[in-house]
Amino acid sequence: MALVLLGINHNTANIDFRERVAFPPEKVADAIQRATALPALDEVVIVSTCNRTELYAQVDLGEGAGGESDVEPEDKQLREQELRLLDWLSQYHGLDRAEVQRCTYFHWQQDVVRHLMRVACGLDSMVLGEPQILGQIKSAYAVSKEMGVVSGTLGRAFQEAFTIAKQVRTDTAIGENPVSVAYAAVTLAEQIFSNLASLNALLIGAGRTIELVARHLTDKGVKHIVVANRTLQNAVELGEKFGAAGVLLSDIPEQLVKADIVVSSTNSQLPLLGKGAVESAIKRRRHKPMLLVDLAVPRDIEPQVGEIADAYLYSVDDIRDVIEDNVKSRTEAAAQAASIIERGVQEYQRRLRSLNAVDTLRAFREKAEQLRDREVEKALRALEKGEAPAQVMEALARGLTNKLIHSPSVQMKKASADGRDEVLLLTRELFDLDGATE
């Protein structure tokens, strides 16, 4: 068995391509079901966010393949598995394989675990240390868990990643400063407008990101906030937390006229805000400037909106510079987190290796119990015949000892005759013979 990872993220592909390989929430289960039909693939978790699409899998590379972390990645079977996953991802989204391959990265074994831990801790995010990704990974894992397609080695890797992420949040300052995509959007607004408190904000969506935007805007003194969502109840409930109004998506054109700041983050597969609607609102606003920040992938706002005079449109890629300015204080914490992650990887490997001994220990115990049962049965028969209990106990102990050491004795003699002295050294260590002598 081996762990493999095929992924695309904000470092390897722009937003246009990330949109094309993203898995909408309603299609993840179908994608997992199709992926598990691939040969030799046992477990699957698909992580799909605005900044990454990653396919984690546990595969069977055959006897003797992929069992150790130092096997060369160029191993033929592993290469075949990489190409198989690449073909699957390309075909699922109807994309050219060569185009997808240029944007992908491939990890396996402990590098998968290390990467997963980095992602869970926010070290691989556009916003260093951002906390939302951990919840997204947990949700992705929960989907696969519910479908019964993650339980073994891959499942343990995810559980270990969750533990390490918690430790990093507890032991470092990685999350102390309010740095996130949501915070970066508000910081951007501060750079464009001199006084946020007097402005009106329209927030599209009702998820975690929009909630964070609302919180940051409120902290900056913004009092006039409207939340628009497909479900009115969700918009109203989120709005109530910040003294904001809740409306439907169909009310956006009306609200757009009043909005100085528009921030959108939904799971919609099609743009919710087009050039025509924004153009009309700008005219009715008498060309008063409007900031639009689109934090969604796929995008909620048509890119052509950026062509409108007095409409300032930013996507998640556009705010990278804002984000980089805000994460400088986290670099030291990131270094500490990297050390914690490395220890976590080593601990995961140690536990994994210890599990390899389980089958051998089980077989050893079963054989010992079989020998014990035969000797006990023999002793009971001797007692029934009236033999002295002391003699029966002595015979039981002698017989059990002889039976237990017979096979090891034969194998040690054979190893010694063959010049395999390492077997004798391992035997002394295994049975603590030097310690017994002392």
Secondary structure, 3 states (H helix, E strand, C coil): CEEEEEEEECCCCCHHHHHHHCCCHHHHHHHHHHHCCCCCEEEEEEEECCCEEEEEEEECCCCCCCCCCCCCCCCHHHHHHHHHHHHHHHHHHCCCHHHHHCCCEEEECHHHHHHHHHHHHCCCCCCCCCCHHHHHHHHHHHHHHHHCCCCCHHHHHHHHHHHHHHHHHHHCCCCCCCCCHHHHHHHHHHHHCCCHHHCEEEEECCCHHHHHHHHHHHHCCCCEEEEEECCHHHHHHHHHHCCCEEEEHHHHHHHHCCCCEEEECCCCCCCCECHHHHHHHHHHCCCCCEEEEECCCCCCECHHHHHCCCEEEEECCCCHHHHHHHCHHHHHHHHHHHHHHHHHHHHHHHHHHHHCCHHHHHHHHHHHHHHHHHHHHHHHHHHHCCCCHHHHHHHHHHHHHHHHHHHHHHHHHHHHHCCCHHHHHHHHHHCCHHHHHC
